[in-house]
Amino acid sequence: MLYWYYRKVTKLLQGDYNMLQFIINYWIEIFFTIITSMVVAIYKYVKYKFKEQDIIKEGVQAILHDRLYQCGRYYIDRGHITLEELHNVEYLYNAYHNLGGNSTGTEIFERIKNLCIK
């Protein structure tokens, strides 16, 4: 009877050893595959968000350029500008310039600054 228990325990321990080998061989590979997949998914998400941010930045810059251009045409055609309007245009220009605006916006702003203030 004691021998029978010994064989059962030995068989169970041997089965546990095989299970441990199975876990080491396969589950660790699965674990690293899952971790790698998660890292790739996070990378793609961050890359998408940066691209989306760049597109939004370009859109805001285009809107600011258009608004600066419209203000410039209006005030230059009118021939004068008030102090409040100049501050508004300066606010638009600073935002446009900080977003990386080109020299067209700077030229328009300089022409607006040279108008007489009423």
Residue frames relative to the residue before (quaternion, step in Angstrom):
aa qw qx qy qz dx dy dz
M 1.0000 0.0000 0.0000 0.0000 0.00 0.00 0.00
L 0.6472 0.5157 -0.3110 0.4675 3.56 0.96 -0.84
Y 0.6280 0.5355 -0.3281 0.4596 3.55 1.02 -0.76
W 0.6215 0.5470 -0.3330 0.4512 3.57 1.06 -0.80
Y 0.6565 0.4926 -0.3025 0.4846 3.63 0.96 -0.85
Y 0.6215 0.5451 -0.3354 0.4518 3.54 1.01 -0.82
R 0.6702 0.4926 -0.2957 0.4699 3.60 0.91 -0.90
K 0.6383 0.5234 -0.3278 0.4596 3.59 1.01 -0.83
V 0.6737 0.4871 -0.2932 0.4721 3.58 0.88 -0.95
T 0.6443 0.5123 -0.3188 0.4699 3.59 0.95 -0.83
K 0.6577 0.5034 -0.3084 0.4679 3.58 0.95 -0.85
L 0.6523 0.5058 -0.3122 0.4703 3.59 0.98 -0.83
L 0.6635 0.4942 -0.3085 0.4694 3.55 0.94 -0.86
Q 0.6339 0.5093 -0.3252 0.4828 3.53 1.04 -0.75
G 0.6294 0.5185 -0.3211 0.4816 3.61 1.04 -0.70
D 0.6406 0.5112 -0.3215 0.4744 3.57 1.01 -0.77
Y 0.6301 0.5210 -0.3357 0.4677 3.55 1.03 -0.75
N 0.6500 0.5002 -0.3110 0.4802 3.56 0.99 -0.81
M 0.6324 0.5204 -0.3266 0.4717 3.57 1.05 -0.74
L 0.6373 0.5165 -0.3225 0.4724 3.56 1.00 -0.79
Q 0.6421 0.5046 -0.3192 0.4809 3.58 0.98 -0.77
F 0.6264 0.5349 -0.3278 0.4626 3.57 1.02 -0.81
I 0.6587 0.5012 -0.3019 0.4731 3.55 0.93 -0.94
I 0.6678 0.4957 -0.3087 0.4615 3.57 0.87 -0.89
N 0.7124 0.4770 -0.2665 0.4404 3.58 0.88 -0.93
Y 0.8284 0.2716 -0.1096 0.4775 3.59 0.81 -0.93
W 0.7023 0.4800 -0.2968 0.4339 3.58 0.77 -0.92
I 0.6312 0.5119 -0.3483 0.4671 3.59 0.99 -0.65
E 0.6198 0.5211 -0.3408 0.4776 3.60 1.06 -0.69
I 0.6470 0.5065 -0.3118 0.4772 3.57 0.98 -0.86
F 0.6336 0.5369 -0.3232 0.4536 3.58 0.97 -0.86
F 0.6974 0.4530 -0.2790 0.4802 3.61 0.83 -0.91
T 0.6002 0.5410 -0.3575 0.4683 3.59 1.11 -0.58
I 0.6547 0.4975 -0.3070 0.4791 3.57 0.94 -0.86
I 0.6553 0.5038 -0.3158 0.4658 3.60 0.89 -0.90
T 0.6578 0.5051 -0.3106 0.4644 3.60 0.92 -0.87
S 0.6424 0.5201 -0.3177 0.4645 3.57 0.99 -0.83
M 0.6530 0.5076 -0.3134 0.4666 3.57 0.99 -0.81
V 0.6430 0.5153 -0.3242 0.4646 3.60 0.97 -0.81
V 0.6530 0.5029 -0.3115 0.4728 3.59 0.96 -0.85
A 0.6527 0.5114 -0.3168 0.4606 3.59 0.95 -0.85
I 0.6515 0.4984 -0.3140 0.4780 3.60 0.95 -0.82
Y 0.6326 0.5293 -0.3298 0.4592 3.60 0.98 -0.80
K 0.6710 0.4916 -0.2998 0.4671 3.58 0.89 -0.91
Y 0.6387 0.5260 -0.3231 0.4594 3.59 1.01 -0.79
V 0.6701 0.4865 -0.2973 0.4753 3.59 0.90 -0.93
K 0.6354 0.5243 -0.3241 0.4650 3.58 0.99 -0.82
Y 0.6438 0.5125 -0.3123 0.4747 3.60 1.00 -0.83
K 0.6665 0.5024 -0.3086 0.4563 3.59 0.92 -0.87
F 0.6410 0.5043 -0.3313 0.4743 3.61 0.99 -0.74
K 0.6420 0.5095 -0.3226 0.4735 3.59 0.98 -0.80
E 0.6465 0.5136 -0.3117 0.4702 3.57 0.97 -0.86
Q 0.6369 0.5286 -0.3189 0.4618 3.58 1.02 -0.82
D 0.6469 0.5125 -0.3162 0.4679 3.59 1.00 -0.81
I 0.6458 0.5144 -0.3190 0.4654 3.58 0.99 -0.80
I 0.6465 0.5033 -0.3170 0.4777 3.59 0.98 -0.81
K 0.6306 0.5341 -0.3295 0.4567 3.59 0.99 -0.82
E 0.6666 0.4928 -0.3039 0.4694 3.57 0.91 -0.88
G 0.6408 0.5270 -0.3231 0.4553 3.58 1.03 -0.75
V 0.6601 0.4894 -0.3043 0.4818 3.58 0.92 -0.88
Q 0.6379 0.5217 -0.3262 0.4632 3.58 1.00 -0.80
A 0.6489 0.5085 -0.3201 0.4668 3.61 0.98 -0.78
I 0.6472 0.5082 -0.3188 0.4703 3.60 0.99 -0.80
L 0.6596 0.4977 -0.3098 0.4704 3.58 0.95 -0.85
H 0.6347 0.5195 -0.3342 0.4643 3.60 0.99 -0.76
D 0.6572 0.5086 -0.3116 0.4607 3.57 0.92 -0.89
R 0.6658 0.4959 -0.3016 0.4688 3.57 0.93 -0.88
L 0.6448 0.5101 -0.3159 0.4735 3.59 0.98 -0.82
Y 0.6474 0.5171 -0.3099 0.4662 3.57 0.99 -0.83
Q 0.6647 0.4949 -0.3068 0.4681 3.61 0.93 -0.88
C 0.6481 0.5016 -0.3202 0.4752 3.59 0.92 -0.85
G 0.6526 0.5280 -0.3165 0.4418 3.56 0.92 -0.89
R 0.6602 0.4968 -0.3147 0.4673 3.60 0.88 -0.88
Y 0.6676 0.5110 -0.3095 0.4442 3.57 0.91 -0.91
Y 0.7268 0.4401 -0.2581 0.4599 3.60 0.75 -1.03
I 0.6408 0.5104 -0.3340 0.4662 3.60 1.01 -0.70
D 0.6433 0.5005 -0.3203 0.4828 3.61 1.00 -0.77
R 0.6623 0.4994 -0.2986 0.4721 3.57 1.03 -0.77
G 0.4021 -0.7604 0.4326 0.2703 3.57 1.10 -0.62
H 0.7846 0.1403 -0.1156 0.5927 3.61 1.20 -0.09
I 0.1773 -0.7659 0.6113 0.0910 3.53 -1.34 0.26
T 0.3920 -0.6842 0.5506 0.2738 3.57 -1.13 0.59
L 0.6617 -0.5156 0.3672 0.4018 3.54 -1.27 0.33
E 0.6403 0.5228 -0.3215 0.4619 3.60 1.02 -0.81
E 0.6546 0.5031 -0.3105 0.4711 3.57 0.99 -0.81
L 0.6330 0.5288 -0.3285 0.4602 3.57 1.03 -0.76
H 0.6437 0.5080 -0.3195 0.4748 3.59 1.00 -0.81
N 0.6340 0.5287 -0.3254 0.4611 3.58 1.03 -0.78
V 0.6685 0.4840 -0.2945 0.4817 3.58 0.94 -0.91
E 0.6353 0.5255 -0.3305 0.4594 3.57 1.01 -0.78
Y 0.6221 0.5329 -0.3244 0.4731 3.58 1.06 -0.77
L 0.6484 0.5035 -0.3060 0.4821 3.59 0.97 -0.86
Y 0.6752 0.5097 -0.2958 0.4436 3.55 0.88 -0.99
N 0.6494 0.5234 -0.3275 0.4439 3.61 0.90 -0.87
A 0.6550 0.4922 -0.3124 0.4808 3.58 0.96 -0.83
Y 0.6474 0.5205 -0.3046 0.4661 3.57 0.97 -0.89
H 0.6811 0.4931 -0.2823 0.4618 3.57 0.88 -0.95
N 0.6667 0.5050 -0.3016 0.4578 3.62 0.97 -0.83
L 0.6530 0.4843 -0.3143 0.4902 3.58 1.19 -0.45
G 0.6137 -0.5793 0.3383 0.4164 3.58 1.27 0.06
G 0.2135 0.8131 -0.5134 0.1723 3.57 1.12 0.64
N 0.4922 -0.6839 0.4657 0.2705 3.54 -1.19 0.61
S 0.7387 -0.4451 0.2895 0.4151 3.54 -1.31 -0.02
T 0.5105 0.6380 -0.4325 0.3812 3.62 1.17 -0.30
G 0.6688 0.4882 -0.2918 0.4788 3.57 0.94 -0.91
T 0.6372 0.5226 -0.3251 0.4640 3.58 1.02 -0.75
E 0.6467 0.5162 -0.3189 0.4623 3.58 0.97 -0.82
I 0.6472 0.5044 -0.3172 0.4756 3.59 0.94 -0.86
F 0.6655 0.5046 -0.3090 0.4550 3.59 0.90 -0.90
E 0.6490 0.5107 -0.3235 0.4618 3.59 0.95 -0.80
R 0.6493 0.5012 -0.3206 0.4737 3.61 1.00 -0.75
I 0.6370 0.5075 -0.3293 0.4778 3.60 1.05 -0.71
K 0.6503 0.5229 -0.3223 0.4470 3.61 0.95 -0.83
N 0.6839 0.4937 -0.2935 0.4499 3.60 1.08 -0.62
L 0.4875 0.6485 -0.4464 0.3775 3.62 1.26 -0.04
C 0.5176 -0.6169 0.4708 0.3603 3.57 -1.15 0.46
I 0.3631 -0.7387 0.5390 0.1789 3.53 -1.05 0.91
K 0.1417 -0.7916 0.5909 0.0632 3.56 -0.88 1.00
